Amino acid sequence: VGLQRRIERFDLVRVQDVGLRTAEDPAILEWASEHGRVLLTHDIQTIPDFAHERVIAARPMAGVIVVPTLLALAAAIDDLELVAGASQDGEWDNQVRYLPLR
């Protein structure tokens, strides 16, 4: 929500919004890929591994950005604002990146 306040028209969809709140990680990654969505997650334990498995299997993956829960909210929003403003379509395909950027 903080990011949406900074960037007008920021297109954010939560897993809860699309009926995936209780879905397994591979299903969430599949949905994100089918819809061309970069996945933002706090899940540092399992999502990156599943994302890498998709890439190794040559399955499409729109990208994952891991936001550690210990990262200050303002710092996370700053980095995500930078990413959103400087990224082009497809730039994050098949990548797993971690915040903070610095």
N, CA, C and O atoms as a printed pandas DataFrame, in Angstrom:
     atom_number atom_name residue_name chain_id  residue_number  x_coord  y_coord  z_coord
0              1         N          VAL        A               1    0.829   -1.185    0.000
1              2        CA          VAL        A               1    0.000    0.000    0.000
2              3         C          VAL        A               1    0.878    1.255    0.000
3              4         O          VAL        A               1    0.564    2.234   -0.679
4              5         N          GLY        A               2    1.984    1.226    0.767
5              6        CA          GLY        A               2    2.878    2.380    0.796
6              7         C          GLY        A               2    3.448    2.678   -0.567
7              8         O          GLY        A               2    3.612    3.840   -0.937
8              9         N          LEU        A               3    3.753    1.637   -1.320
9             10        CA          LEU        A               3    4.285    1.815   -2.673
10            11         C          LEU        A               3    3.215    2.390   -3.597
11            12         O          LEU        A               3    3.510    3.233   -4.444
12            13         N          GLN        A               4    1.999    1.945   -3.439
13            14        CA          GLN        A               4    0.909    2.462   -4.263
14            15         C          GLN        A               4    0.638    3.939   -3.971
15            16         O          GLN        A               4    0.171    4.669   -4.845
16            17         N          ARG        A               5    0.925    4.371   -2.769
17            18        CA          ARG        A               5    0.754    5.785   -2.444
18            19         C          ARG        A               5    1.818    6.637   -3.139
19            20         O          ARG        A               5    1.559    7.786   -3.499
20            21         N          ARG        A               6    3.008    6.075   -3.325
21            22        CA          ARG        A               6    4.093    6.827   -3.962
22            23         C          ARG        A               6    4.015    6.808   -5.482
23            24         O          ARG        A               6    4.344    7.793   -6.142
24            25         N          ILE        A               7    3.583    5.697   -6.021
25            26        CA          ILE        A               7    3.543    5.555   -7.480
26            27         C          ILE        A               7    2.092    5.417   -7.921
27            28         O          ILE        A               7    1.456    4.380   -7.730
28            29         N          GLU        A               8    1.596    6.477   -8.507
29            30        CA          GLU        A               8    0.231    6.449   -9.007
30            31         C          GLU        A               8    0.130    5.360  -10.070
31            32         O          GLU        A               8    1.020    5.206  -10.906
32            33         N          ARG        A               9   -0.954    4.619  -10.024
33            34        CA          ARG        A               9   -1.216    3.527  -10.978
34            35         C          ARG        A               9   -0.262    2.345  -10.818
35            36         O          ARG        A               9   -0.118    1.558  -11.753
36            37         N          PHE        A              10    0.387    2.194   -9.679
37            38        CA          PHE        A              10    1.228    1.019   -9.461
38            39         C          PHE        A              10    0.320   -0.201   -9.433
39            40         O          PHE        A              10   -0.633   -0.254   -8.655
40            41         N          ASP        A              11    0.610   -1.163  -10.265
41            42        CA          ASP        A              11   -0.245   -2.332  -10.446
42            43         C          ASP        A              11    0.213   -3.453   -9.515
43            44         O          ASP        A              11    1.113   -4.223   -9.851
44            45         N          LEU        A              12   -0.407   -3.534   -8.361
45            46        CA          LEU        A              12   -0.052   -4.517   -7.341
46            47         C          LEU        A              12   -1.225   -5.446   -7.112
47            48         O          LEU        A              12   -2.358   -4.999   -6.935
48            49         N          VAL        A              13   -0.948   -6.739   -7.114
49            50        CA          VAL        A              13   -1.971   -7.735   -6.825
50            51         C          VAL        A              13   -1.411   -8.634   -5.731
51            52         O          VAL        A              13   -0.298   -9.148   -5.842
52            53         N          ARG        A              14   -2.187   -8.815   -4.683
53            54        CA          ARG        A              14   -1.776   -9.698   -3.590
54            55         C          ARG        A              14   -2.313  -11.108   -3.844
55            56         O          ARG        A              14   -3.340  -11.276   -4.501
56            57         N          VAL        A              15   -1.617  -12.115   -3.321
57            58        CA          VAL        A              15   -2.102  -13.484   -3.509
58            59         C          VAL        A              15   -3.522  -13.635   -2.964
59            60         O          VAL        A              15   -4.321  -14.400   -3.507
60            61         N          GLN        A              16   -3.834  -12.909   -1.894
61            62        CA          GLN        A              16   -5.188  -12.962   -1.334
62            63         C          GLN        A              16   -6.227  -12.472   -2.338
63            64         O          GLN        A              16   -7.361  -12.951   -2.352
64            65         N          ASP        A              17   -5.833  -11.512   -3.177
65            66        CA          ASP        A              17   -6.765  -10.925   -4.134
66            67         C          ASP        A              17   -7.156  -11.881   -5.257
67            68         O          ASP        A              17   -8.200  -11.712   -5.886
68            69         N          VAL        A              18   -6.315  -12.885   -5.508
69            70        CA          VAL        A              18   -6.575  -13.807   -6.620
70            71         C          VAL        A              18   -6.823  -15.238   -6.147
71            72         O          VAL        A              18   -6.707  -16.187   -6.922
72            73         N          GLY        A              19   -7.165  -15.381   -4.862
73            74        CA          GLY        A              19   -7.532  -16.696   -4.333
74            75         C          GLY        A              19   -6.376  -17.641   -4.091
75            76         O          GLY        A              19   -6.572  -18.856   -4.065
76            77         N          LEU        A              20   -5.175  -17.114   -3.912
77            78        CA          LEU        A              20   -4.000  -17.973   -3.722
78            79         C          LEU        A              20   -3.410  -17.866   -2.314
79            80         O          LEU        A              20   -2.267  -18.272   -2.100
80            81         N          ARG        A              21   -4.147  -17.339   -1.370
81            82        CA          ARG        A              21   -3.618  -17.116   -0.020
82            83         C          ARG        A              21   -3.083  -18.396    0.604
83            84         O          ARG        A              21   -2.070  -18.356    1.301
84            85         N          THR        A              22   -3.732  -19.524    0.373
85            86        CA          THR        A              22   -3.294  -20.785    0.963
86            87         C          THR        A              22   -2.590  -21.697   -0.046
87            88         O          THR        A              22   -2.314  -22.859    0.254
88            89         N          ALA        A              23   -2.304  -21.181   -1.221
89            90        CA          ALA        A              23   -1.684  -21.991   -2.274
90            91         C          ALA        A              23   -0.226  -22.295   -1.946
91            92         O          ALA        A              23    0.435  -21.545   -1.229
92            93         N          GLU        A              24    0.250  -23.386   -2.473
93            94        CA          GLU        A              24    1.656  -23.774   -2.343
94            95         C          GLU        A              24    2.512  -22.854   -3.215
95            96         O          GLU        A              24    2.030  -22.289   -4.197
96            97         N          ASP        A              25    3.764  -22.713   -2.852
97            98        CA          ASP        A              25    4.672  -21.816   -3.567
98            99         C          ASP        A              25    4.736  -22.081   -5.080
99           100         O          ASP        A              25    4.676  -21.128   -5.857
100          101         N          PRO        A              26    4.855  -23.338   -5.524
101          102        CA          PRO        A              26    4.901  -23.560   -6.975
102          103         C          PRO        A              26    3.662  -23.044   -7.707
103          104         O          PRO        A              26    3.766  -22.551   -8.830
104          105         N          ALA        A              27    2.493  -23.156   -7.077
105          106        CA          ALA        A              27    1.264  -22.667   -7.703
106          107         C          ALA        A              27    1.280  -21.140   -7.794
107          108         O          ALA        A              27    0.810  -20.570   -8.779
108          109         N          ILE        A              28    1.815  -20.489   -6.783
109          110        CA          ILE        A              28    1.915  -19.025   -6.812
110          111         C          ILE        A              28    2.876  -18.587   -7.914
111          112         O          ILE        A              28    2.585  -17.646   -8.652
112          113         N          LEU        A              29    4.009  -19.259   -8.027
113          114        CA          LEU        A              29    4.967  -18.926   -9.084
114          115         C          LEU        A              29    4.377  -19.185  -10.467
115          116         O          LEU        A              29    4.619  -18.424  -11.404
116          117         N          GLU        A              30    3.604  -20.256  -10.591
117          118        CA          GLU        A              30    2.952  -20.565  -11.870
118          119         C          GLU        A              30    1.970  -19.459  -12.240
119          120         O          GLU        A              30    1.963  -18.986  -13.376
120          121         N          TRP        A              31    1.136  -19.046  -11.277
121          122        CA          TRP        A              31    0.171  -17.972  -11.536
122          123         C          TRP        A              31    0.905  -16.700  -11.946
123          124         O          TRP        A              31    0.528  -16.055  -12.925
124          125         N          ALA        A              32    1.946  -16.334  -11.207
125          126        CA          ALA        A              32    2.704  -15.115  -11.513
126          127         C          ALA        A              32    3.280  -15.193  -12.920
127          128         O          ALA        A              32    3.253  -14.210  -13.661
128          129         N          SER        A              33    3.795  -16.347  -13.286
129          130        CA          SER        A              33    4.362  -16.514  -14.621
130          131         C          SER        A              33    3.289  -16.378  -15.698
131          132         O          SER        A              33    3.488  -15.685  -16.696
132          133         N          GLU        A              34    2.160  -17.038  -15.494
133          134        CA          GLU        A              34    1.068  -16.978  -16.472
134          135         C          GLU        A              34    0.566  -15.560  -16.677
135          136         O          GLU        A              34    0.101  -15.217  -17.764
136          137         N          HIS        A              35    0.654  -14.735  -15.648
137          138        CA          HIS        A              35    0.135  -13.372  -15.707
138          139         C          HIS        A              35    1.229  -12.318  -15.858
139          140         O          HIS        A              35    0.952  -11.121  -15.788
140          141         N          GLY        A              36    2.474  -12.760  -16.067
141          142        CA          GLY        A              36    3.574  -11.823  -16.272
142          143         C          GLY        A              36    3.846  -10.944  -15.063
143          144         O          GLY        A              36    4.197   -9.773  -15.206
144          145         N          ARG        A              37    3.685  -11.508  -13.873
145          146        CA          ARG        A              37    3.842  -10.756  -12.635
146          147         C          ARG        A              37    5.150  -11.100  -11.938
147          148         O          ARG        A              37    5.467  -12.272  -11.738
148          149         N          VAL        A              38    5.903  -10.077  -11.573
149          150        CA          VAL        A              38    7.061  -10.276  -10.711
150          151         C          VAL        A              38    6.519  -10.491   -9.305
151          152         O          VAL        A              38    5.663   -9.741   -8.837
152          153         N          LEU        A              39    7.021  -11.512   -8.644
153          154        CA          LEU        A              39    6.547  -11.852   -7.310
154          155         C          LEU        A              39    7.392  -11.150   -6.257
155          156         O          LEU        A              39    8.615  -11.294   -6.237
156          157         N          LEU        A              40    6.747  -10.396   -5.388
157          158        CA          LEU        A              40    7.403   -9.813   -4.216
158          159         C          LEU        A              40    7.087  -10.726   -3.050
159          160         O          LEU        A              40    5.929  -11.085   -2.837
160          161         N          THR        A              41    8.102  -11.105   -2.292
161          162        CA          THR        A              41    7.877  -12.037   -1.201
162          163         C          THR        A              41    8.782  -11.752   -0.021
163          164         O          THR        A              41    9.879  -11.215   -0.173
164          165         N          HIS        A              42    8.305  -12.120    1.159
165          166        CA          HIS        A              42    9.137  -12.110    2.361
166          167         C          HIS        A              42    9.724  -13.499    2.588
167          168         O          HIS        A              42   10.569  -13.679    3.465
168          169         N          ASP        A              43    9.285  -14.473    1.809
169          170        CA          ASP        A              43    9.672  -15.871    1.999
170          171         C          ASP        A              43   11.072  -16.128    1.454
171          172         O          ASP        A              43   11.244  -16.429    0.273
172          173         N          ILE        A              44   12.044  -16.010    2.306
173          174        CA          ILE        A              44   13.438  -16.225    1.909
174          175         C          ILE        A              44   13.805  -17.710    1.960
175          176         O          ILE        A              44   14.831  -18.118    1.415
176          177         N          GLN        A              45   12.963  -18.515    2.615
177          178        CA          GLN        A              45   13.273  -19.925    2.839
178          179         C          GLN        A              45   12.936  -20.831    1.651
179          180         O          GLN        A              45   13.734  -21.702    1.305
180          181         N          THR        A              46   11.780  -20.647    1.024
181          182        CA          THR        A              46   11.353  -21.618    0.010
182          183         C          THR        A              46   11.132  -21.046   -1.385
183          184         O          THR        A              46   11.463  -21.698   -2.375
184          185         N          ILE        A              47   10.585  -19.854   -1.480
185          186        CA          ILE        A              47   10.286  -19.294   -2.810
186          187         C          ILE        A              47   11.526  -19.244   -3.701
187          188         O          ILE        A              47   11.441  -19.664   -4.855
188          189         N          PRO        A              48   12.681  -18.748   -3.225
189          190        CA          PRO        A              48   13.845  -18.698   -4.125
190          191         C          PRO        A              48   14.217  -20.066   -4.691
191          192         O          PRO        A              48   14.573  -20.170   -5.865
192          193         N          ASP        A              49   14.140  -21.111   -3.875
193          194        CA          ASP        A              49   14.468  -22.451   -4.367
194          195         C          ASP        A              49   13.489  -22.903   -5.444
195          196         O          ASP        A              49   13.901  -23.432   -6.477
196          197         N          PHE        A              50   12.201  -22.698   -5.208
197          198        CA          PHE        A              50   11.209  -23.071   -6.217
198          199         C          PHE        A              50   11.390  -22.242   -7.496
199          200         O          PHE        A              50   11.223  -22.758   -8.601
200          201         N          ALA        A              51   11.725  -20.978   -7.344
201          202        CA          ALA        A              51   11.957  -20.125   -8.516
202          203         C          ALA        A              51   13.157  -20.632   -9.312
203          204         O          ALA        A              51   13.103  -20.696  -10.541
204          205         N          HIS        A              52   14.220  -20.986   -8.635
205          206        CA          HIS        A              52   15.407  -21.499   -9.334
206          207         C          HIS        A              52   15.104  -22.829  -10.022
207          208         O          HIS        A              52   15.605  -23.098  -11.113
208          209         N          GLU        A              53   14.282  -23.658   -9.381
209          210        CA          GLU        A              53   13.880  -24.921  -10.009
210          211         C          GLU        A              53   13.135  -24.662  -11.317
211          212         O          GLU        A              53   13.337  -25.380  -12.296
212          213         N          ARG        A              54   12.276  -23.642  -11.343
213          214        CA          ARG        A              54   11.558  -23.301  -12.580
214          215         C          ARG        A              54   12.538  -22.895  -13.670
215          216         O          ARG        A              54   12.409  -23.319  -14.819
216          217         N          VAL        A              55   13.509  -22.081  -13.312
217          218        CA          VAL        A              55   14.483  -21.614  -14.301
218          219         C          VAL        A              55   15.299  -22.793  -14.833
219          220         O          VAL        A              55   15.502  -22.906  -16.042
220          221         N          ILE        A              56   15.764  -23.659  -13.954
221          222        CA          ILE        A              56   16.556  -24.825  -14.372
222          223         C          ILE        A              56   15.738  -25.733  -15.287
223          224         O          ILE        A              56   16.274  -26.318  -16.228
224          225         N          ALA        A              57   14.447  -25.849  -15.010
225          226        CA          ALA        A              57   13.565  -26.693  -15.825
226          227         C          ALA        A              57   13.102  -25.989  -17.101
227          228         O          ALA        A              57   12.281  -26.525  -17.846
228          229         N          ALA        A              58   13.629  -24.790  -17.349
229          230        CA          ALA        A              58   13.274  -23.996  -18.533
230          231         C          ALA        A              58   11.782  -23.660  -18.562
231          232         O          ALA        A              58   11.175  -23.574  -19.630
232          233         N          ARG        A              59   11.210  -23.473  -17.388
233          234        CA          ARG        A              59    9.818  -23.028  -17.287
234          235         C          ARG        A              59    9.839  -21.521  -17.084
235          236         O          ARG        A              59   10.696  -21.013  -16.361
236          237         N          PRO        A              60    8.932  -20.807  -17.695
237          238        CA          PRO        A              60    8.952  -19.341  -17.570
238          239         C          PRO        A              60    8.754  -18.885  -16.130
239          240         O          PRO        A              60    8.011  -19.489  -15.357
240          241         N          MET        A              61    9.435  -17.814  -15.804
241          242        CA          MET        A              61    9.321  -17.219  -14.476
242          243         C          MET        A              61    9.501  -15.726  -14.621
243          244         O          MET        A              61   10.533  -15.269  -15.111
244          245         N          ALA        A              62    8.507  -14.957  -14.201
245          246        CA          ALA        A              62    8.521  -13.506  -14.410
246          247         C          ALA        A              62    9.434  -12.767  -13.447
247          248         O          ALA        A              62    9.583  -11.550  -13.555
248          249         N          GLY        A              63   10.042  -13.471  -12.514
249          250        CA          GLY        A              63   10.983  -12.855  -11.582
250          251         C          GLY        A              63   10.465  -12.841  -10.157
251          252         O          GLY        A              63    9.261  -12.852   -9.901
252          253         N          VAL        A              64   11.417  -12.816   -9.244
253          254        CA          VAL        A              64   11.107  -12.779   -7.811
254          255         C          VAL        A              64   11.983  -11.723   -7.170
255          256         O          VAL        A              64   13.183  -11.655   -7.434
256          257         N          ILE        A              65   11.390  -10.910   -6.341
257          258        CA          ILE        A              65   12.133   -9.963   -5.515
258          259         C          ILE        A              65   11.823  -10.313   -4.072
259          260         O          ILE        A              65   10.676  -10.258   -3.629
260          261         N          VAL        A              66   12.884  -10.678   -3.344
261          262        CA          VAL        A              66   12.745  -11.074   -1.943
262          263         C          VAL        A              66   12.976   -9.848   -1.067
263          264         O          VAL        A              66   14.012   -9.189   -1.152
264          265         N          VAL        A              67   11.999   -9.563   -0.234
265          266        CA          VAL        A              67   12.057   -8.421    0.682
266          267         C          VAL        A              67   12.166   -8.984    2.100
267          268         O          VAL        A              67   11.163   -9.420    2.664
268          269         N          PRO        A              68   13.369   -8.983    2.684
269          270        CA          PRO        A              68   13.518   -9.541    4.031
270          271         C          PRO        A              68   12.619   -8.824    5.035
271          272         O          PRO        A              68   12.446   -7.607    4.968
272          273         N          THR        A              69   12.054   -9.583    5.956
273          274        CA          THR        A              69   11.148   -8.997    6.945
274          275         C          THR        A              69   11.868   -8.016    7.862
275          276         O          THR        A              69   11.232   -7.128    8.429
276          277         N          LEU        A              70   13.173   -8.158    8.018
277          278        CA          LEU        A              70   13.921   -7.244    8.889
278          279         C          LEU        A              70   14.278   -5.930    8.206
279          280         O          LEU        A              70   14.740   -4.999    8.866
280          281         N          LEU        A              71   14.073   -5.841    6.898
281          282        CA          LEU        A              71   14.351   -4.598    6.180
282          283         C          LEU        A              71   13.310   -3.554    6.578
283          284         O          LEU        A              71   12.109   -3.825    6.566
284          285         N          ALA        A              72   13.775   -2.380    6.924
285          286        CA          ALA        A              72   12.852   -1.313    7.302
286          287         C          ALA        A              72   11.873   -1.047    6.165
287          288         O          ALA        A              72   12.249   -1.039    4.993
288          289         N          LEU        A              73   10.628   -0.834    6.525
289          290        CA          LEU        A              73    9.579   -0.621    5.524
290          291         C          LEU        A              73    9.916    0.522    4.582
291          292         O          LEU        A              73    9.738    0.395    3.370
292          293         N          ALA        A              74   10.397    1.631    5.117
293          294        CA          ALA        A              74   10.732    2.786    4.269
294          295         C          ALA        A              74   11.827    2.436    3.277
295          296         O          ALA        A              74   11.765    2.854    2.120
296          297         N          ALA        A              75   12.831    1.673    3.706
297          298        CA          ALA        A              75   13.919    1.267    2.810
298          299         C          ALA        A              75   13.394    0.335    1.719
299          300         O          ALA        A              75   13.789    0.451    0.558
300          301         N          ALA        A              76   12.508   -0.584    2.088
301          302        CA          ALA        A              76   11.921   -1.495    1.103
302          303         C          ALA        A              76   11.114   -0.722    0.071
303          304         O          ALA        A              76   11.221   -0.986   -1.126
304          305         N          ILE        A              77   10.316    0.220    0.523
305          306        CA          ILE        A              77    9.513    1.022   -0.402
306          307         C          ILE        A              77   10.414    1.855   -1.305
307          308         O          ILE        A              77   10.151    1.966   -2.503
308          309         N          ASP        A              78   11.471    2.439   -0.752
309          310        CA          ASP        A              78   12.414    3.204   -1.574
310          311         C          ASP        A              78   12.997    2.343   -2.687
311          312         O          ASP        A              78   13.034    2.757   -3.846
312          313         N          ASP        A              79   13.458    1.131   -2.330
313          314        CA          ASP        A              79   14.054    0.252   -3.333
314          315         C          ASP        A              79   13.026   -0.207   -4.362
315          316         O          ASP        A              79   13.321   -0.246   -5.557
316          317         N          LEU        A              80   11.841   -0.550   -3.917
317          318        CA          LEU        A              80   10.807   -1.000   -4.850
318          319         C          LEU        A              80   10.358    0.127   -5.765
319          320         O          LEU        A              80   10.029   -0.110   -6.928
320          321         N          GLU        A              81   10.342    1.337   -5.256
321          322        CA          GLU        A              81   10.017    2.486   -6.101
322          323         C          GLU        A              81   11.070    2.652   -7.192
323          324         O          GLU        A              81   10.743    2.925   -8.347
324          325         N          LEU        A              82   12.325    2.486   -6.820
325          326        CA          LEU        A              82   13.412    2.562   -7.799
326          327         C          LEU        A              82   13.290    1.461   -8.845
327          328         O          LEU        A              82   13.420    1.715  -10.042
328          329         N          VAL        A              83   13.041    0.242   -8.390
329          330        CA          VAL        A              83   12.888   -0.892   -9.306
330          331         C          VAL        A              83   11.724   -0.662  -10.260
331          332         O          VAL        A              83   11.860   -0.857  -11.468
332          333         N          ALA        A              84   10.586   -0.251   -9.725
333          334        CA          ALA        A              84    9.401   -0.038  -10.558
334          335         C          ALA        A              84    9.624    1.066  -11.583
335          336         O          ALA        A              84    9.170    0.957  -12.722
336          337         N          GLY        A              85   10.313    2.114  -11.190
337          338        CA          GLY        A              85   10.525    3.230  -12.104
338          339         C          GLY        A              85   11.589    2.994  -13.151
339          340         O          GLY        A              85   11.566    3.610  -14.216
340          341         N          ALA        A              86   12.521    2.108  -12.858
341          342        CA          ALA        A              86   13.657    1.924  -13.767
342          343         C          ALA        A              86   13.590    0.630  -14.570
343          344         O          ALA        A              86   14.458    0.390  -15.409
344          345         N          SER        A              87   12.597   -0.199  -14.339
345          346        CA          SER        A              87   12.525   -1.502  -14.995
346          347         C          SER        A              87   11.702   -1.450  -16.270
347          348         O          SER        A              87   10.777   -0.652  -16.418
348          349         N          GLN        A              88   12.076   -2.333  -17.180
349          350        CA          GLN        A              88   11.321   -2.497  -18.416
350          351         C          GLN        A              88   10.644   -3.861  -18.391
351          352         O          GLN        A              88   11.053   -4.753  -17.647
352          353         N          ASP        A              89    9.604   -4.019  -19.212
353          354        CA          ASP        A              89    8.905   -5.300  -19.276
354          355         C          ASP        A              89    9.889   -6.422  -19.581
355          356         O          ASP        A              89   10.721   -6.309  -20.481
356          357         N          GLY        A              90    9.781   -7.496  -18.826
357          358        CA          GLY        A              90   10.613   -8.668  -19.057
358          359         C          GLY        A              90   12.000   -8.602  -18.463
359          360         O          GLY        A              90   12.740   -9.585  -18.522
360          361         N          GLU        A              91   12.367   -7.488  -17.901
361          362        CA          GLU        A              91   13.727   -7.324  -17.376
362          363         C          GLU        A              91   14.038   -8.270  -16.207
363          364         O          GLU        A              91   15.194   -8.637  -15.996
364          365         N          TRP        A              92   13.029   -8.655  -15.466
365          366        CA          TRP        A              92   13.247   -9.497  -14.293
366          367         C          TRP        A              92   13.014  -10.976  -14.577
367          368         O          TRP        A              92   13.132  -11.804  -13.674
368          369         N          ASP        A              93   12.685  -11.320  -15.827
369          370        CA          ASP        A              93   12.426  -12.715  -16.170
370          371         C          ASP        A              93   13.571  -13.611  -15.708
371          372         O          ASP        A              93   14.746  -13.305  -15.909
372          373         N          ASN        A              94   13.197  -14.719  -15.086
373          374        CA          ASN        A              94   14.129  -15.767  -14.662
374          375         C          ASN        A              94   15.171  -15.308  -13.642
375          376         O          ASN        A              94   16.241  -15.907  -13.534
376          377         N          GLN        A              95   14.864  -14.259  -12.903
377          378        CA          GLN        A              95   15.802  -13.756  -11.906
378          379         C          GLN        A              95   15.183  -13.772  -10.516
379          380         O          GLN        A              95   13.979  -13.582  -10.344
380          381         N          VAL        A              96   16.042  -14.004   -9.531
381          382        CA          VAL        A              96   15.677  -13.856   -8.130
382          383         C          VAL        A              96   16.638  -12.810   -7.564
383          384         O          VAL        A              96   17.854  -12.994   -7.601
384          385         N          ARG        A              97   16.092  -11.727   -7.047
385          386        CA          ARG        A              97   16.901  -10.638   -6.488
386          387         C          ARG        A              97   16.437  -10.361   -5.069
387          388         O          ARG        A              97   15.294  -10.626   -4.696
388          389         N          TYR        A              98   17.352   -9.827   -4.302
389          390        CA          TYR        A              98   17.097   -9.555   -2.889
390          391         C          TYR        A              98   17.255   -8.076   -2.592
391          392         O          TYR        A              98   18.149   -7.414   -3.119
392          393         N          LEU        A              99   16.374   -7.565   -1.740
393          394        CA          LEU        A              99   16.534   -6.213   -1.219
394          395         C          LEU        A              99   17.311   -6.328    0.091
395          396         O          LEU        A              99   17.241   -7.370    0.743
396          397         N          PRO        A             100   18.038   -5.311    0.493
397          398        CA          PRO        A             100   18.160   -3.999   -0.139
398          399         C          PRO        A             100   19.056   -4.042   -1.367
399          400         O          PRO        A             100   19.908   -4.921   -1.500
400          401         N          LEU        A             101   18.855   -3.086   -2.259
401          402        CA          LEU        A             101   19.646   -3.003   -3.486
402          403         C          LEU        A             101   21.062   -2.540   -3.206
403          404         O          LEU        A             101   21.981   -2.881   -3.952
404          405         N          ARG        A             102   21.258   -1.767   -2.142
405          406        CA          ARG        A             102   22.569   -1.200   -1.854
406          407         C          ARG        A             102   23.419   -2.150   -1.058
407          408         O          ARG        A             102   24.561   -1.828   -0.727
